[in-house]
Amino acid sequence: MPPRQGSAGLQSSVVDALGQEIVDGLVPAGHRYTLDELCERFGVSRTTARDASGVLEALGLLRPRRKVGLEVQPQSCWAVGHPRVVSLRLHGARADEAYSEIAELRAGVEPIAAASAAQRATPEDRAKLLAAAHALRDAATRRDVSAYRAAEQDFHSLLLSIGGNSLFGGMRGVITEVVLHRVGHRLTDEDAVRELVGAHVELAEAIHEGRATDASRHARRAAGSLPDLPRTRLPAMDARDILG
């Protein structure tokens, strides 16, 4: 990740560097850092080092131990649904594993969220989702990667939130973080983009018209899921294809 400027930027740089080596498994669970070590390593003040360690503690990556230091936590303790942890994993050496896990999450959640949206969403929210799908299609036609990512982020954020299930809405950060890390050159694969965008538009139209069964089916198409995906783990090499 690129370095940042200023005191807040220094803190973020420390968080990114330590977080990355933890999620990549470069340091094992139980490894201990000290504030003095972090100050020397990154050339920052104790305040900055302490603030950075506090962020990592909140993410479940570190745990302060009195008179011992900052102890690296096992993955079972991580806030894996937090967008910053998701981002660290997607940037790291084990990105395929993260993509695969999120693909499974999408395949299990989005079809249900789509059916719920078709049944419960307000007319205003249905119209917003349809507009986001059209914006996605327009961006793909122009091969505008920035606009495409923004439209898809809006689309999935809406999809997970307009059905009235707050737990689905709470997953927006995970799903939309993945959208931001998609490979831009996919817009040059016309057949794949046509299928993906078509699935999004038909999904939005089904929700707009209240067709819950069709909405669920098109959500599976949009996610690229397979019927048995929740029961069978995806090969890591195929995860990005599943995510579209």
MOWO-V927385 format. One record per backbone hydrogen bond with DSSP energy under -0.5 kcal/mol. NH is the residue of the N-H (numbers start at 1). CO is the residue of the C=O. E is the energy in kcal/mol with one decimal. If there is no record, write none. Layout:
NH|CO|E, NH|CO|E
//
This chain:
9|5|-0.7, 10|6|-2.6, 11|7|-2.2, 12|8|-2.2, 13|9|-2.4, 14|10|-2.2, 15|11|-2.5, 16|12|-3.0, 17|13|-2.6, 18|14|-2.7, 19|15|-2.7, 20|16|-2.5, 21|17|-1.8, 22|18|-1.9, 23|19|-2.7, 24|20|-2.0, 25|22|-1.4, 26|21|-2.1, 27|21|-1.0, 30|72|-2.5, 31|28|-2.2, 33|70|-2.5, 38|34|-2.1, 39|35|-2.7, 40|36|-2.2, 41|37|-2.6, 42|38|-2.5, 43|39|-1.4, 44|39|-0.9, 49|45|-2.5, 50|46|-2.9, 51|47|-2.6, 52|48|-2.6, 53|49|-2.3, 54|50|-1.8, 55|51|-1.7, 56|52|-2.1, 57|53|-2.2, 58|54|-2.2, 59|55|-1.5, 60|57|-1.5, 61|56|-2.3, 62|56|-1.1, 63|71|-1.8, 65|69|-3.5, 68|65|-2.3, 69|65|-2.6, 70|33|-3.3, 71|63|-3.1, 71|69|-0.7, 72|31|-3.1, 73|61|-2.6, 77|74|-2.3, 78|75|-1.3, 79|59|-2.8, 80|78|-1.8, 82|79|-2.2, 85|82|-0.5, 86|82|-2.6, 87|83|-2.6, 88|84|-2.2, 89|85|-2.4, 90|86|-2.5, 91|87|-1.6, 92|88|-0.6, 92|89|-0.8, 95|92|-1.2, 98|94|-1.5, 99|95|-2.9, 100|96|-2.4, 101|97|-2.2, 102|98|-2.4, 103|99|-2.3, 104|100|-1.9, 105|101|-2.0, 106|102|-2.8, 107|103|-2.4, 108|104|-1.7, 109|105|-2.3, 110|106|-2.2, 111|106|-0.5, 113|109|-2.6, 114|110|-2.7, 115|111|-2.0, 116|112|-2.4, 117|113|-2.3, 118|114|-2.2, 119|115|-1.3, 120|116|-2.4, 121|117|-2.0, 126|122|-2.4, 127|123|-2.0, 128|124|-1.9, 129|125|-2.3, 130|126|-2.1, 131|127|-2.3, 132|128|-2.2, 133|129|-2.1, 134|130|-2.2, 135|131|-2.3, 136|132|-2.1, 137|133|-2.2, 138|134|-2.6, 139|135|-2.4, 140|136|-2.2, 141|137|-2.2, 142|138|-1.8, 143|139|-0.8, 143|140|-0.5, 144|139|-2.6, 145|143|-1.0, 148|144|-2.5, 149|145|-2.6, 150|146|-2.1, 151|147|-2.6, 152|148|-2.5, 153|149|-2.4, 154|150|-2.4, 155|151|-2.5, 156|152|-2.5, 157|153|-2.1, 158|154|-2.4, 159|155|-2.8, 160|156|-1.9, 161|157|-0.8, 161|158|-1.0, 162|158|-2.4, 164|161|-0.9, 166|164|-0.8, 169|165|-2.0, 170|166|-1.6, 171|168|-1.7, 172|169|-1.5, 175|171|-2.1, 176|172|-2.9, 177|173|-1.4, 178|174|-1.3, 179|175|-1.5, 180|176|-1.6, 181|177|-0.5, 181|178|-1.4, 182|179|-1.5, 184|182|-0.6, 186|183|-1.5, 187|184|-1.8, 188|185|-2.1, 189|186|-1.7, 190|188|-1.3, 193|189|-2.6, 194|190|-2.6, 195|191|-2.0, 196|192|-2.5, 197|193|-3.1, 198|194|-2.1, 199|195|-2.2, 200|196|-1.9, 201|197|-2.6, 202|198|-2.7, 203|199|-2.1, 204|200|-2.4, 205|201|-2.5, 206|202|-2.3, 207|203|-2.2, 208|204|-2.6, 209|205|-1.9, 210|207|-1.1, 211|206|-3.0, 212|210|-1.2, 215|211|-2.4, 216|212|-2.3, 217|213|-1.9, 218|214|-2.7, 219|215|-1.9, 220|216|-1.6, 221|217|-1.7, 222|218|-2.7, 223|219|-1.9, 224|220|-1.0, 224|221|-0.5, 225|220|-2.1, 229|226|-2.0, 231|228|-1.4, 232|228|-1.5, 233|231|-0.5, 238|235|-1.7, 239|236|-1.3, 242|238|-2.1, 243|239|-1.8, 244|241|-1.3
//
